Amino acid sequence: MAAANEPIDLAEDGPNEFPNGLFEKAPQTTAFNKLRKRLLRQVRQALDDFDMLKGQKRWLVGLSGGKDSYSLLALLMDLQWRGLLPVELVACNLDQGQPNFPKHILPGYLENLGVRHRIEYRDTYSVVKEKVPEGATYCSLCSRLRRGNLYRVAREEGCDALVLGHHRDDILETFFMNLFHGGRLAAMPAKLLNDESDLFVLRPLAYCAEEDLAKFAAAMQFPIIPCDLCGSQDGLQRNAMKQMLTNMETQMPGRKDRMLRALSHVNPSHLLDPQLFDFAALAPSPRD
């Protein structure tokens, strides 16, 4: 794979050059080309920084029908087309049995693109509604059930990794949720091994801003499918973190990028965890 800082030339890229019409509806404007190049550069940087391609041959790309997962698939296909992503992609949507879920949209979209895909049905919606007390949030249980099924599908499809569409803002929101509510310093890693240590979980959008992904998805005219489960709840902790970060970014532009940078420049000796840094071993140098 070429270095992430090598430029990508979009001068030759019209809607008819890309196979299967992925960019057919995208605007042919300088603004969109700059956005597309920025997102591609950030994805390449994440792939490089976290060595995501090492030993990888096939990825299962989780496709929920939201703006982030659509953008993830499109950007990975873009890099693959350019010869910069030597990995086979298998898109997977987990139909969780939500009422009024438009079952035809994702299969039709993926078939038109010629993307290898699998639609998996598991009624986790009923399980979540049954198990979660009224007034509590659905996200945690829903996420665990969804992840377990995606791991299973990844194994059945012979994939090396499950690839998810979490972005910069998701990572920061998770960090502050853990800080304020969990009492620990932890975020959402760009690369990890699952508990069974047989699959990687990768987040190539780790450096991408949610605002940029929203603009990209709107320009690409993806057929967005709203969530009728956790997306229908008000007052979630994550929503509060999102609003806090939005307010900070409005008052001090660039703070989100600085906070993300801080997560990759950790100084253990300046924290308070004796298991992370051996404070007992500290000793002054002998004086003359």
BELBEL-V846818 format. One record per backbone hydrogen bond with DSSP energy under -1.0 kcal/mol. CO is the residue of the C=O (numbers start at 0). NH is the residue of the N-H. Records with the same first field share a line. If there is no record, write none. Layout:
# BELBEL-V846818
CO->NH ; NH
This chain:
# BELBEL-V846818
2->5
9->12
11->13
13->16
17->20
18->21
20->23
26->28
28->32
29->33
30->34
31->35
32->36
33->37
34->38
35->39
36->40
37->41
38->42
39->43
40->44
41->45
42->46
43->47
44->48
45->49
46->51
47->50
52->55
56->87
57->159
58->89
59->162
60->91
64->224
65->69
66->70
67->71
68->72
69->73
70->74
71->75
72->76
73->77
74->78
75->79
76->80
77->81
78->83
79->82
84->86
87->58
89->60
90->117
91->62
92->119
94->121
95->124
97->100
100->102
101->104
103->107
104->108
105->109
106->110
107->111
108->112
109->114
115->90
117->92
119->94
121->123
123->127
124->128
125->129
126->130
127->131
132->135
137->141
138->142
139->143
140->144
141->145
142->146
143->147
144->148
145->149
146->150
147->151
148->152
149->153
150->154
151->155
152->156
153->158
154->157
159->199
160->59
161->201
162->61
166->170
167->171
168->172
169->173
170->174
171->175
172->176
173->177
174->178
175->179
176->180
177->183
189->202
191->200
193->196
198->193
199->161
200->191
201->163
202->205
204->207
207->167
208->212
209->213
210->214
211->215
212->216
213->217
214->218
215->219
216->221
221->223
228->231
229->232
235->239
236->240
237->241
238->242
239->243
240->244
241->245
242->246
243->247
244->248
245->249
246->250
247->251
251->254
253->257
254->258
255->259
256->260
257->261
258->262
260->263
261->264
266->269
267->270
272->275 ; 276
276->278
278->281
